[in-house]
Amino acid sequence: MFKLALLSIFFSFAFGNVYDFKVDALEGGKIDFSKYKGKKILIVNTASMCGNTPQYAELEKLYKKYKGKLVIIGFPANNFGGQEPGSNEEIKAFCSKEYAVTFPMAAKVSVKGSDIHPLYQWLIAESKAKQLSPEEVTWNFQKYLLNEKGELVAVFKPRTQPSSPEVIEAIEKH
């Protein structure tokens, strides 16, 4: 517990906000979060073989509906039930073929455990500091909403559909 508290403090100072992050993109290159200043950001850990995988279609609709105001960034992760076993190339092909995903996708990462990606360490630290639930990543397709200033404002459970009133209200409110 003490170690987690120290990590939380470290990430608050090391990464003041989401705009400090640059992550590897699924297609190569980098996703630079500073490019999204002034837009809302929805960060979602994804998996190709999960019961929640059809959410890709709703995420794509949401991305198109709020284009210019909201960016969605998918983070493929194999942390839950081995449901994202593919390579970056396989994930890219799946997302394109099955769901015509056009929103940015990061390269495959870990969203929990000893090899957790720094962005997810930051999201968890922010969730805890703001007492947003769930604080930890609980399964595939958990969603983190950040406002136009890069502040975490909401966390949605994995089964919460991207088109749910709860998500739409948070996007329009914050």
Number of C-alpha atoms within 10 A of each C-alpha: 6 7 8 11 11 11 15 20 16 15 19 17 10 12 15 13 20 21 16 13 16 16 18 15 19 21 14 11 12 14 19 15 17 14 10 19 14 14 18 25 26 24 22 24 26 29 29 23 16 17 12 18 17 14 20 24 16 16 23 17 15 19 22 16 11 15 13 12 16 22 21 24 24 25 25 29 26 22 21 16 12 13 18 21 17 18 13 19 12 13 22 19 14 15 18 12 10 12 17 14 20 14 17 16 26 24 23 24 21 18 27 19 9 7 10 13 15 17 20 20 22 23 26 24 22 21 20 16 13 13 11 17 14 17 16 18 21 14 20 29 29 22 27 23 24 24 20 16 15 21 17 21 17 22 26 19 16 20 14 17 21 23 14 10 11 13 20 13 11 15 20 10 8 13
